[in-house]
Amino acid sequence: MNNHLIQRLQSELAEIQAAGLFKQERIIASEQSAHIIANGKPVLNLCANNYLGLSSHPKTIEAAHAAIEKRGYGLSSVRFICGTQDIHKELEAKISQFLGTEDTILYCAAFDANGGLFEPLLNEQDAIISDELNHASIIDGIRLCKAERHRYKHNDMAELEERLIATQHCRSRMIATDSVFSMDGTIAQLDKIVALAEKYDAIIMIDECHSSGFMGKTGRGVHEHCNVMGKIDIITGTLGKALGGANGGFTSGSKEVIDMLRQKSRPYLFSNTLAPSIVGASIAILDMLSETTSLRDKLEENTAYFREKITAAGFDIKPGIHPIVPIMLYDAVLAQKMAARMLEEGIYVVGFFFPVVAKGNARIRVQISAGHEREDLDQAIAAFTKVGKELGVIK
Ligand SMILES: *Cc1c(COP(=O)(O)O)cnc(C)c1O
């Protein structure tokens, strides 16, 4: 063992501990759901990306079982050697149909989809113009690509236009943005971004991880919500949030883009194929979401209800319509303390602070689900009110 490394890490870890910023993982001894067993105790879960309540839905589990029965546990291969089953092609076609795109490529995670997106499509002759608050996987993907890197202030369309003007010498320009920003629940202004991209002949890439399955009237995503379906060049997304919550990601777009990614995208070429159980369950989920909007409708109602009641209780939340509801506390230690007290009250929430959000912007991020019932939301609001008063957050 290298003692220098161990000693250095011990002191760095102690610093994180001393600052009250050490991330502790709570142990869940149940399935993922609205009601879980965390640290040995039954609690109401308000911090999963389980937007549609599908993580342990009977239809999800049944379809996953059926796929294991028919196509086995795993493929022990990457896609291009012997890792492509008929169901992988079926799922890719279903995602394309759901999103209104030509073709789709699966990855084992959206982190991989973003990590492997830019380098095969762009080089030093091109430029990428990225929202400053984009997800870490977009940032890392851009770092792996030789294109010029430009950033614009979060959601600032005037600065995006400046960047488009400043990069007119480049062969291609790609605008890259989360369509929903996961810390704030802010929705990107895709209508304005499309107008700018048309004006300056730029390509648009959006990350729909916190959107696919429930944003927009029929759950197609923010491109539906903003009325720009068919005008986005590249969509990346995850199967690990609303669409079942296991693993898996995808990139969807024109046939040529997807063909090139299959040839050159490194996380696709050099990493194992998605497990059949996940593929089978994802197919069943997309079928269900195409037949009925009842789950996304319930999520929308739950979100509006919670946002209204928590605001009435006196909390400072980031306004909006997304099921991500940031309850602003600003102070990192307070956010930690409040999350711990809420757990004692039977509500599982997590405090977020630097470096996940900017310094001085600590918060508790609540995520509403279609798996929550009205009495769950009332219970959560009562607990927030009690703990909020106790800690002096509200009067
Ligand atoms: C969660 C998330 C990812 C990563 O998704 P995985 O499939 O878990 O790798 C990428 N981008 C955004 C915006 C996300 O929220």
The ligand as a Tripos MOL2 file, in Angstrom:
@<TRIPOS>MOLECULE
LIG
   15    15     1     0     0
SMALL
NO_CHARGES

@<TRIPOS>ATOM
      1 C1        -29.1550   11.3700  -14.4280 C.3       1 LIG1
      2 C2        -28.6210   12.1730  -15.5410 C.ar      1 LIG1
      3 C3        -27.6890   11.6420  -16.4240 C.ar      1 LIG1
      4 C4        -27.0900   10.2830  -16.2240 C.3       1 LIG1
      5 O1        -28.0280    9.2800  -16.4300 O.3       1 LIG1
      6 P1        -27.6120    7.7540  -16.1680 P.3       1 LIG1
      7 O2        -28.4430    6.9820  -17.1120 O.co2     1 LIG1
      8 O3        -27.9090    7.4830  -14.7370 O.co2     1 LIG1
      9 O4        -26.1670    7.6480  -16.4600 O.co2     1 LIG1
     10 C5        -27.2920   12.4060  -17.5010 C.ar      1 LIG1
     11 N1        -27.7790   13.6580  -17.6970 N.ar      1 LIG1
     12 C6        -28.6650   14.2150  -16.8440 C.ar      1 LIG1
     13 C7        -29.1900   15.5810  -17.1010 C.3       1 LIG1
     14 C8        -29.1040   13.4920  -15.7430 C.ar      1 LIG1
     15 O5        -29.9560   14.0460  -14.8910 O.3       1 LIG1
@<TRIPOS>BOND
     1     1     2 1
     2     2     3 ar
     3     2    14 ar
     4     3     4 1
     5     3    10 ar
     6     4     5 1
     7     5     6 1
     8     6     7 2
     9     6     8 1
    10     6     9 1
    11    10    11 ar
    12    11    12 ar
    13    12    13 1
    14    12    14 ar
    15    14    15 1
@<TRIPOS>SUBSTRUCTURE
     1 LIG1         1 GROUP 0 **** ****
